[in-house]
Amino acid sequence: MEQDSSKQEEKRGWPSTPIVTFIICLIISALLWAIMSLSREYTVTYTYQVNCVDIPEGRILNQLSENTLSLTFKAKGFGLLNPCFMKKNRRINLSITKLYHHKGAVETATFTQKELTDYLREFDDLDPSFIGVSDPGAITVYFR
């Protein structure tokens, strides 16, 4: 009778050893998979909302050809977990005065992909993994 009660106590405790071993191995393999995936280098493109600031004196911003820019980044998976890549943080403030200084007094100004990339590298505090502007190739600003 004493043996039966000790066996019942054993059964109420931990589940059988093969199940516990399987679950532990499954958790370890999932962690290793996550570490391997996050250690690779990825090239990703995110869409950023464009906000025009610092409009030249005497000008009124009438329209912007594109409200979004697609920016390309190259980083390891761990770097892409940075909060700056979260959707709510994906905004760019374009200083029209800094971009506009060489365009002259025109009613429209088109900023090429190269100009936008150079501007963002110089003036914006984007992640160092920033490669460039991918799409659209240019943004046109219309003034009144």
C-alpha positions as CSV (number, residue, x, y, z in Angstrom):
1,M,0.0,0.0,0.0
2,E,2.9,2.3,0.8
3,Q,4.3,1.8,-2.7
4,D,1.1,2.8,-4.4
5,S,0.9,6.1,-2.5
6,S,4.5,7.0,-3.4
7,K,3.8,6.3,-7.1
8,Q,0.7,8.5,-7.0
9,E,2.7,11.4,-5.5
10,E,5.3,11.0,-8.3
11,K,2.7,11.2,-10.9
12,R,1.1,14.4,-9.5
13,G,4.5,16.2,-9.6
14,W,6.5,16.8,-12.8
15,P,5.2,15.4,-16.1
16,S,7.0,12.5,-17.5
17,T,10.7,13.2,-18.4
18,P,10.4,12.9,-22.2
19,I,7.8,15.7,-22.4
20,V,9.9,18.0,-20.2
21,T,13.0,17.2,-22.3
22,F,11.1,17.9,-25.5
23,I,9.8,21.2,-24.3
24,I,13.3,22.3,-23.1
25,C,14.9,21.3,-26.4
26,L,12.1,23.2,-28.3
27,I,12.8,26.4,-26.3
28,I,16.5,26.1,-26.8
29,S,16.1,25.6,-30.6
30,A,13.7,28.5,-30.9
31,L,16.2,30.8,-29.1
32,L,19.1,29.6,-31.3
33,W,17.0,30.2,-34.4
34,A,16.1,33.7,-33.2
35,I,19.8,34.5,-32.5
36,M,20.9,33.2,-35.9
37,S,18.2,35.1,-37.8
38,L,19.0,38.4,-36.0
39,S,22.7,38.1,-36.6
40,R,22.3,38.1,-40.4
41,E,22.6,41.3,-42.4
42,Y,19.4,42.6,-44.0
43,T,18.6,45.3,-46.5
44,V,15.2,46.7,-45.8
45,T,13.1,49.6,-47.1
46,Y,10.8,51.6,-44.8
47,T,8.3,54.3,-45.7
48,Y,8.7,57.6,-43.9
49,Q,6.2,60.4,-43.7
50,V,7.5,63.7,-45.0
51,N,7.0,66.9,-43.0
52,C,8.2,70.2,-44.6
53,V,9.7,72.7,-42.2
54,D,11.8,75.8,-42.4
55,I,10.0,77.2,-45.5
56,P,11.9,80.1,-47.2
57,E,10.8,83.6,-46.3
58,G,8.1,85.0,-48.6
59,R,7.1,81.6,-49.8
60,I,4.0,79.6,-48.9
61,L,4.0,75.9,-49.3
62,N,1.1,75.0,-51.6
63,Q,1.6,71.4,-52.3
64,L,4.1,68.6,-52.0
65,S,4.3,66.0,-54.8
66,E,4.9,63.1,-52.4
67,N,4.0,62.8,-48.8
68,T,6.2,59.8,-48.2
69,L,9.7,58.7,-49.0
70,S,11.0,55.1,-49.1
71,L,14.4,54.9,-47.3
72,T,16.7,51.9,-47.5
73,F,18.8,50.7,-44.6
74,K,21.3,47.9,-44.3
75,A,21.9,46.5,-40.9
76,K,22.0,43.3,-38.9
77,G,18.7,42.0,-37.5
78,F,19.5,43.3,-34.0
79,G,20.0,46.8,-35.4
80,L,16.7,46.7,-37.1
81,L,15.0,46.2,-33.7
82,N,15.9,49.9,-32.9
83,P,12.8,51.9,-31.9
84,C,13.6,54.5,-34.6
85,F,12.3,51.9,-37.1
86,M,8.9,51.6,-35.5
87,K,6.1,52.8,-37.6
88,K,5.1,55.7,-35.3
89,N,8.7,57.0,-35.3
90,R,9.1,57.0,-39.1
91,R,8.9,60.7,-39.9
92,I,11.3,63.0,-41.7
93,N,11.4,66.8,-41.3
94,L,12.7,68.2,-44.6
95,S,14.2,71.7,-44.2
96,I,13.0,73.4,-47.4
97,T,15.4,76.3,-46.9
98,K,18.5,74.0,-46.7
99,L,17.3,72.0,-49.8
100,Y,16.1,75.1,-51.7
101,H,19.2,77.4,-51.3
102,H,20.6,76.6,-54.8
103,K,17.3,76.4,-56.7
104,G,16.7,80.2,-57.0
105,A,13.4,82.0,-56.8
106,V,11.1,79.6,-58.6
107,E,7.5,78.6,-58.0
108,T,8.4,74.9,-58.0
109,A,11.5,73.1,-56.8
110,T,12.3,69.5,-57.5
111,F,14.7,67.7,-55.2
112,T,16.4,64.7,-56.8
113,Q,17.1,61.4,-55.2
114,K,20.8,62.3,-54.7
115,E,19.9,65.7,-53.2
116,L,17.5,64.1,-50.7
117,T,20.0,61.3,-49.8
118,D,22.8,63.9,-49.2
119,Y,20.5,66.1,-47.2
120,L,19.3,63.2,-45.0
121,R,22.9,62.0,-44.4
122,E,24.0,65.5,-43.4
123,F,21.2,67.0,-41.5
124,D,18.9,64.2,-40.2
125,D,19.7,62.0,-37.3
126,L,18.9,58.7,-39.1
127,D,20.5,55.5,-38.1
128,P,24.0,55.0,-39.4
129,S,22.8,52.0,-41.5
130,F,21.0,54.5,-43.8
131,I,21.9,53.7,-47.5
132,G,19.7,56.1,-49.4
133,V,16.3,57.2,-50.8
134,S,14.8,54.5,-53.0
135,D,11.4,55.6,-54.2
136,P,10.1,58.1,-55.3
137,G,13.2,59.3,-57.1
138,A,12.3,63.0,-56.5
139,I,10.0,65.3,-54.6
140,T,8.6,68.4,-56.1
141,V,7.6,71.4,-53.8
142,Y,5.0,73.8,-55.2
143,F,4.9,77.3,-53.7
144,R,2.4,80.1,-53.9
